[in-house]
Amino acid sequence: MILRTTLISLIRRFIRATGKRRLNRSIIAICCIASITACAEWLPDAHRLDLQEGNTIKLAQLESLEIGMTKDDVRKIMGSPMLSDPFHEQRWDYIYRYIPDKGFVRKSLLTLYFEDDKLSRIDDSKYIEP
């Protein structure tokens, strides 16, 4: 509320000091600048770095997994999972995402299921080697 009344009083002072002709020119200039910057697709993009998030799982690591391995053995081969849900302690998710400066985002998901702390199933349907 205070900011709005302060802005209104500043605008009124500006109108009194400069006159309506300058105000019209200022409004036209502000509208032109706002319309140009609103459609700024033609401006060059700033340089962005390639971004890698998550676990990079190589195909050799995946092939060395065997059903019946303990969680410790799996952790030695694969490392700690990116997502270990406390509500699903028998499921480990290895998530990887690569966001290049230009091009398409690559996502990879590898899910390991355990029963009695032994590897029971490997879901590599959404796995893509980085």
PyMOL commands that place a pseudoatom at each C-alpha (Angstrom):
pseudoatom trace, name=CA, resn=MET, resi=1, chain=A, elem=C, hetatm=0, pos=[0.000, 0.000, 0.000]
pseudoatom trace, name=CA, resn=ILE, resi=2, chain=A, elem=C, hetatm=0, pos=[2.777, 2.415, 0.919]
pseudoatom trace, name=CA, resn=LEU, resi=3, chain=A, elem=C, hetatm=0, pos=[4.727, 1.519, -2.219]
pseudoatom trace, name=CA, resn=ARG, resi=4, chain=A, elem=C, hetatm=0, pos=[1.688, 2.128, -4.426]
pseudoatom trace, name=CA, resn=THR, resi=5, chain=A, elem=C, hetatm=0, pos=[0.961, 5.574, -2.931]
pseudoatom trace, name=CA, resn=THR, resi=6, chain=A, elem=C, hetatm=0, pos=[4.637, 6.501, -3.203]
pseudoatom trace, name=CA, resn=LEU, resi=7, chain=A, elem=C, hetatm=0, pos=[4.703, 5.507, -6.877]
pseudoatom trace, name=CA, resn=ILE, resi=8, chain=A, elem=C, hetatm=0, pos=[1.498, 7.445, -7.592]
pseudoatom trace, name=CA, resn=SER, resi=9, chain=A, elem=C, hetatm=0, pos=[2.876, 10.581, -5.930]
pseudoatom trace, name=CA, resn=LEU, resi=10, chain=A, elem=C, hetatm=0, pos=[6.136, 10.272, -7.881]
pseudoatom trace, name=CA, resn=ILE, resi=11, chain=A, elem=C, hetatm=0, pos=[4.238, 9.937, -11.150]
pseudoatom trace, name=CA, resn=ARG, resi=12, chain=A, elem=C, hetatm=0, pos=[2.123, 13.013, -10.335]
pseudoatom trace, name=CA, resn=ARG, resi=13, chain=A, elem=C, hetatm=0, pos=[5.255, 15.042, -9.561]
pseudoatom trace, name=CA, resn=PHE, resi=14, chain=A, elem=C, hetatm=0, pos=[6.827, 13.881, -12.835]
pseudoatom trace, name=CA, resn=ILE, resi=15, chain=A, elem=C, hetatm=0, pos=[3.729, 14.947, -14.794]
pseudoatom trace, name=CA, resn=ARG, resi=16, chain=A, elem=C, hetatm=0, pos=[3.692, 18.392, -13.190]
pseudoatom trace, name=CA, resn=ALA, resi=17, chain=A, elem=C, hetatm=0, pos=[7.398, 18.908, -13.750]
pseudoatom trace, name=CA, resn=THR, resi=18, chain=A, elem=C, hetatm=0, pos=[7.688, 17.677, -17.337]
pseudoatom trace, name=CA, resn=GLY, resi=19, chain=A, elem=C, hetatm=0, pos=[4.321, 18.389, -18.834]
pseudoatom trace, name=CA, resn=LYS, resi=20, chain=A, elem=C, hetatm=0, pos=[1.975, 16.100, -20.716]
pseudoatom trace, name=CA, resn=ARG, resi=21, chain=A, elem=C, hetatm=0, pos=[3.880, 16.209, -24.037]
pseudoatom trace, name=CA, resn=ARG, resi=22, chain=A, elem=C, hetatm=0, pos=[7.000, 14.678, -22.516]
pseudoatom trace, name=CA, resn=LEU, resi=23, chain=A, elem=C, hetatm=0, pos=[4.871, 12.193, -20.628]
pseudoatom trace, name=CA, resn=ASN, resi=24, chain=A, elem=C, hetatm=0, pos=[3.307, 10.972, -23.878]
pseudoatom trace, name=CA, resn=ARG, resi=25, chain=A, elem=C, hetatm=0, pos=[6.751, 10.525, -25.422]
pseudoatom trace, name=CA, resn=SER, resi=26, chain=A, elem=C, hetatm=0, pos=[7.964, 8.675, -22.338]
pseudoatom trace, name=CA, resn=ILE, resi=27, chain=A, elem=C, hetatm=0, pos=[4.964, 6.352, -22.372]
pseudoatom trace, name=CA, resn=ILE, resi=28, chain=A, elem=C, hetatm=0, pos=[5.466, 5.618, -26.077]
pseudoatom trace, name=CA, resn=ALA, resi=29, chain=A, elem=C, hetatm=0, pos=[9.175, 4.897, -25.501]
pseudoatom trace, name=CA, resn=ILE, resi=30, chain=A, elem=C, hetatm=0, pos=[8.412, 2.602, -22.551]
pseudoatom trace, name=CA, resn=CYS, resi=31, chain=A, elem=C, hetatm=0, pos=[5.788, 0.700, -24.578]
pseudoatom trace, name=CA, resn=CYS, resi=32, chain=A, elem=C, hetatm=0, pos=[8.213, 0.265, -27.493]
pseudoatom trace, name=CA, resn=ILE, resi=33, chain=A, elem=C, hetatm=0, pos=[10.988, -1.002, -25.237]
pseudoatom trace, name=CA, resn=ALA, resi=34, chain=A, elem=C, hetatm=0, pos=[8.611, -3.365, -23.438]
pseudoatom trace, name=CA, resn=SER, resi=35, chain=A, elem=C, hetatm=0, pos=[7.274, -4.786, -26.702]
pseudoatom trace, name=CA, resn=ILE, resi=36, chain=A, elem=C, hetatm=0, pos=[10.777, -5.321, -28.101]
pseudoatom trace, name=CA, resn=THR, resi=37, chain=A, elem=C, hetatm=0, pos=[12.072, -7.088, -24.999]
pseudoatom trace, name=CA, resn=ALA, resi=38, chain=A, elem=C, hetatm=0, pos=[8.930, -9.204, -24.666]
pseudoatom trace, name=CA, resn=CYS, resi=39, chain=A, elem=C, hetatm=0, pos=[9.683, -10.864, -27.999]
pseudoatom trace, name=CA, resn=ALA, resi=40, chain=A, elem=C, hetatm=0, pos=[13.353, -11.442, -27.311]
pseudoatom trace, name=CA, resn=GLU, resi=41, chain=A, elem=C, hetatm=0, pos=[13.672, -14.730, -29.194]
pseudoatom trace, name=CA, resn=TRP, resi=42, chain=A, elem=C, hetatm=0, pos=[15.929, -13.044, -31.716]
pseudoatom trace, name=CA, resn=LEU, resi=43, chain=A, elem=C, hetatm=0, pos=[18.445, -12.132, -29.007]
pseudoatom trace, name=CA, resn=PRO, resi=44, chain=A, elem=C, hetatm=0, pos=[21.374, -14.562, -28.660]
pseudoatom trace, name=CA, resn=ASP, resi=45, chain=A, elem=C, hetatm=0, pos=[21.280, -16.970, -25.735]
pseudoatom trace, name=CA, resn=ALA, resi=46, chain=A, elem=C, hetatm=0, pos=[23.850, -16.819, -23.012]
pseudoatom trace, name=CA, resn=HIS, resi=47, chain=A, elem=C, hetatm=0, pos=[26.291, -19.702, -22.949]
pseudoatom trace, name=CA, resn=ARG, resi=48, chain=A, elem=C, hetatm=0, pos=[25.069, -22.551, -20.791]
pseudoatom trace, name=CA, resn=LEU, resi=49, chain=A, elem=C, hetatm=0, pos=[27.193, -25.421, -19.576]
pseudoatom trace, name=CA, resn=ASP, resi=50, chain=A, elem=C, hetatm=0, pos=[26.316, -29.064, -20.096]
pseudoatom trace, name=CA, resn=LEU, resi=51, chain=A, elem=C, hetatm=0, pos=[24.633, -30.368, -16.952]
pseudoatom trace, name=CA, resn=GLN, resi=52, chain=A, elem=C, hetatm=0, pos=[24.900, -33.939, -15.671]
pseudoatom trace, name=CA, resn=GLU, resi=53, chain=A, elem=C, hetatm=0, pos=[22.753, -35.061, -12.754]
pseudoatom trace, name=CA, resn=GLY, resi=54, chain=A, elem=C, hetatm=0, pos=[22.571, -38.380, -10.985]
pseudoatom trace, name=CA, resn=ASN, resi=55, chain=A, elem=C, hetatm=0, pos=[24.392, -41.687, -11.312]
pseudoatom trace, name=CA, resn=THR, resi=56, chain=A, elem=C, hetatm=0, pos=[26.285, -42.498, -14.495]
pseudoatom trace, name=CA, resn=ILE, resi=57, chain=A, elem=C, hetatm=0, pos=[25.866, -46.249, -14.921]
pseudoatom trace, name=CA, resn=LYS, resi=58, chain=A, elem=C, hetatm=0, pos=[28.045, -47.908, -17.535]
pseudoatom trace, name=CA, resn=LEU, resi=59, chain=A, elem=C, hetatm=0, pos=[26.896, -50.994, -19.407]
pseudoatom trace, name=CA, resn=ALA, resi=60, chain=A, elem=C, hetatm=0, pos=[29.741, -53.020, -17.865]
pseudoatom trace, name=CA, resn=GLN, resi=61, chain=A, elem=C, hetatm=0, pos=[28.415, -52.234, -14.397]
pseudoatom trace, name=CA, resn=LEU, resi=62, chain=A, elem=C, hetatm=0, pos=[24.914, -53.304, -15.371]
pseudoatom trace, name=CA, resn=GLU, resi=63, chain=A, elem=C, hetatm=0, pos=[26.172, -56.547, -16.921]
pseudoatom trace, name=CA, resn=SER, resi=64, chain=A, elem=C, hetatm=0, pos=[28.117, -57.424, -13.770]
pseudoatom trace, name=CA, resn=LEU, resi=65, chain=A, elem=C, hetatm=0, pos=[24.932, -57.468, -11.672]
pseudoatom trace, name=CA, resn=GLU, resi=66, chain=A, elem=C, hetatm=0, pos=[23.522, -60.898, -10.890]
pseudoatom trace, name=CA, resn=ILE, resi=67, chain=A, elem=C, hetatm=0, pos=[20.263, -61.930, -9.299]
pseudoatom trace, name=CA, resn=GLY, resi=68, chain=A, elem=C, hetatm=0, pos=[20.857, -63.004, -5.691]
pseudoatom trace, name=CA, resn=MET, resi=69, chain=A, elem=C, hetatm=0, pos=[23.595, -60.459, -4.906]
pseudoatom trace, name=CA, resn=THR, resi=70, chain=A, elem=C, hetatm=0, pos=[23.424, -58.730, -1.529]
pseudoatom trace, name=CA, resn=LYS, resi=71, chain=A, elem=C, hetatm=0, pos=[22.860, -54.986, -1.175]
pseudoatom trace, name=CA, resn=ASP, resi=72, chain=A, elem=C, hetatm=0, pos=[26.488, -54.503, -0.176]
pseudoatom trace, name=CA, resn=ASP, resi=73, chain=A, elem=C, hetatm=0, pos=[27.723, -56.278, -3.314]
pseudoatom trace, name=CA, resn=VAL, resi=74, chain=A, elem=C, hetatm=0, pos=[25.414, -54.182, -5.486]
pseudoatom trace, name=CA, resn=ARG, resi=75, chain=A, elem=C, hetatm=0, pos=[26.571, -50.994, -3.761]
pseudoatom trace, name=CA, resn=LYS, resi=76, chain=A, elem=C, hetatm=0, pos=[30.230, -51.918, -4.448]
pseudoatom trace, name=CA, resn=ILE, resi=77, chain=A, elem=C, hetatm=0, pos=[29.506, -52.286, -8.162]
pseudoatom trace, name=CA, resn=MET, resi=78, chain=A, elem=C, hetatm=0, pos=[26.945, -49.537, -8.736]
pseudoatom trace, name=CA, resn=GLY, resi=79, chain=A, elem=C, hetatm=0, pos=[27.562, -47.051, -5.943]
pseudoatom trace, name=CA, resn=SER, resi=80, chain=A, elem=C, hetatm=0, pos=[24.848, -45.540, -3.779]
pseudoatom trace, name=CA, resn=PRO, resi=81, chain=A, elem=C, hetatm=0, pos=[21.472, -45.125, -5.480]
pseudoatom trace, name=CA, resn=MET, resi=82, chain=A, elem=C, hetatm=0, pos=[20.257, -41.668, -6.422]
pseudoatom trace, name=CA, resn=LEU, resi=83, chain=A, elem=C, hetatm=0, pos=[16.902, -42.381, -4.861]
pseudoatom trace, name=CA, resn=SER, resi=84, chain=A, elem=C, hetatm=0, pos=[16.363, -44.678, -1.918]
pseudoatom trace, name=CA, resn=ASP, resi=85, chain=A, elem=C, hetatm=0, pos=[12.771, -44.320, -0.772]
pseudoatom trace, name=CA, resn=PRO, resi=86, chain=A, elem=C, hetatm=0, pos=[12.222, -44.951, 2.971]
pseudoatom trace, name=CA, resn=PHE, resi=87, chain=A, elem=C, hetatm=0, pos=[8.743, -46.288, 2.185]
pseudoatom trace, name=CA, resn=HIS, resi=88, chain=A, elem=C, hetatm=0, pos=[10.132, -48.769, -0.363]
pseudoatom trace, name=CA, resn=GLU, resi=89, chain=A, elem=C, hetatm=0, pos=[13.420, -49.879, 1.145]
pseudoatom trace, name=CA, resn=GLN, resi=90, chain=A, elem=C, hetatm=0, pos=[13.588, -52.868, -1.190]
pseudoatom trace, name=CA, resn=ARG, resi=91, chain=A, elem=C, hetatm=0, pos=[13.756, -50.656, -4.300]
pseudoatom trace, name=CA, resn=TRP, resi=92, chain=A, elem=C, hetatm=0, pos=[16.743, -48.631, -5.482]
pseudoatom trace, name=CA, resn=ASP, resi=93, chain=A, elem=C, hetatm=0, pos=[16.507, -46.134, -8.342]
pseudoatom trace, name=CA, resn=TYR, resi=94, chain=A, elem=C, hetatm=0, pos=[19.567, -45.022, -10.278]
pseudoatom trace, name=CA, resn=ILE, resi=95, chain=A, elem=C, hetatm=0, pos=[18.562, -41.883, -12.159]
pseudoatom trace, name=CA, resn=TYR, resi=96, chain=A, elem=C, hetatm=0, pos=[20.716, -40.042, -14.675]
pseudoatom trace, name=CA, resn=ARG, resi=97, chain=A, elem=C, hetatm=0, pos=[19.919, -36.903, -16.639]
pseudoatom trace, name=CA, resn=TYR, resi=98, chain=A, elem=C, hetatm=0, pos=[22.130, -35.092, -19.152]
pseudoatom trace, name=CA, resn=ILE, resi=99, chain=A, elem=C, hetatm=0, pos=[21.132, -31.608, -20.248]
pseudoatom trace, name=CA, resn=PRO, resi=100, chain=A, elem=C, hetatm=0, pos=[23.402, -30.351, -23.041]
pseudoatom trace, name=CA, resn=ASP, resi=101, chain=A, elem=C, hetatm=0, pos=[23.889, -26.705, -23.991]
pseudoatom trace, name=CA, resn=LYS, resi=102, chain=A, elem=C, hetatm=0, pos=[22.162, -27.457, -27.262]
pseudoatom trace, name=CA, resn=GLY, resi=103, chain=A, elem=C, hetatm=0, pos=[20.281, -30.571, -28.217]
pseudoatom trace, name=CA, resn=PHE, resi=104, chain=A, elem=C, hetatm=0, pos=[17.996, -33.010, -26.482]
pseudoatom trace, name=CA, resn=VAL, resi=105, chain=A, elem=C, hetatm=0, pos=[17.853, -33.981, -22.822]
pseudoatom trace, name=CA, resn=ARG, resi=106, chain=A, elem=C, hetatm=0, pos=[18.810, -37.613, -22.192]
pseudoatom trace, name=CA, resn=LYS, resi=107, chain=A, elem=C, hetatm=0, pos=[17.254, -39.435, -19.274]
pseudoatom trace, name=CA, resn=SER, resi=108, chain=A, elem=C, hetatm=0, pos=[18.099, -42.858, -17.936]
pseudoatom trace, name=CA, resn=LEU, resi=109, chain=A, elem=C, hetatm=0, pos=[16.478, -44.879, -15.170]
pseudoatom trace, name=CA, resn=LEU, resi=110, chain=A, elem=C, hetatm=0, pos=[17.621, -48.167, -13.702]
pseudoatom trace, name=CA, resn=THR, resi=111, chain=A, elem=C, hetatm=0, pos=[15.563, -49.730, -10.921]
pseudoatom trace, name=CA, resn=LEU, resi=112, chain=A, elem=C, hetatm=0, pos=[16.755, -52.590, -8.732]
pseudoatom trace, name=CA, resn=TYR, resi=113, chain=A, elem=C, hetatm=0, pos=[14.360, -54.601, -6.584]
pseudoatom trace, name=CA, resn=PHE, resi=114, chain=A, elem=C, hetatm=0, pos=[15.403, -56.563, -3.519]
pseudoatom trace, name=CA, resn=GLU, resi=115, chain=A, elem=C, hetatm=0, pos=[13.740, -59.305, -1.487]
pseudoatom trace, name=CA, resn=ASP, resi=116, chain=A, elem=C, hetatm=0, pos=[15.262, -60.232, 1.879]
pseudoatom trace, name=CA, resn=ASP, resi=117, chain=A, elem=C, hetatm=0, pos=[18.214, -57.913, 1.097]
pseudoatom trace, name=CA, resn=LYS, resi=118, chain=A, elem=C, hetatm=0, pos=[19.081, -59.892, -2.067]
pseudoatom trace, name=CA, resn=LEU, resi=119, chain=A, elem=C, hetatm=0, pos=[18.723, -58.617, -5.617]
pseudoatom trace, name=CA, resn=SER, resi=120, chain=A, elem=C, hetatm=0, pos=[15.568, -60.147, -7.078]
pseudoatom trace, name=CA, resn=ARG, resi=121, chain=A, elem=C, hetatm=0, pos=[14.791, -58.116, -10.212]
pseudoatom trace, name=CA, resn=ILE, resi=122, chain=A, elem=C, hetatm=0, pos=[16.481, -55.600, -12.510]
pseudoatom trace, name=CA, resn=ASP, resi=123, chain=A, elem=C, hetatm=0, pos=[14.269, -53.181, -14.432]
pseudoatom trace, name=CA, resn=ASP, resi=124, chain=A, elem=C, hetatm=0, pos=[16.373, -51.674, -17.189]
pseudoatom trace, name=CA, resn=SER, resi=125, chain=A, elem=C, hetatm=0, pos=[13.499, -50.850, -19.578]
pseudoatom trace, name=CA, resn=LYS, resi=126, chain=A, elem=C, hetatm=0, pos=[14.235, -47.082, -19.323]
pseudoatom trace, name=CA, resn=TYR, resi=127, chain=A, elem=C, hetatm=0, pos=[18.010, -47.442, -19.117]
pseudoatom trace, name=CA, resn=ILE, resi=128, chain=A, elem=C, hetatm=0, pos=[20.117, -45.606, -21.688]
pseudoatom trace, name=CA, resn=GLU, resi=129, chain=A, elem=C, hetatm=0, pos=[23.882, -45.789, -21.479]
pseudoatom trace, name=CA, resn=PRO, resi=130, chain=A, elem=C, hetatm=0, pos=[25.322, -42.278, -20.938]
for i in range(1, 130): cmd.bond("trace and resi %d" % i, "trace and resi %d" % (i + 1))
show_as sticks, trace
zoom trace
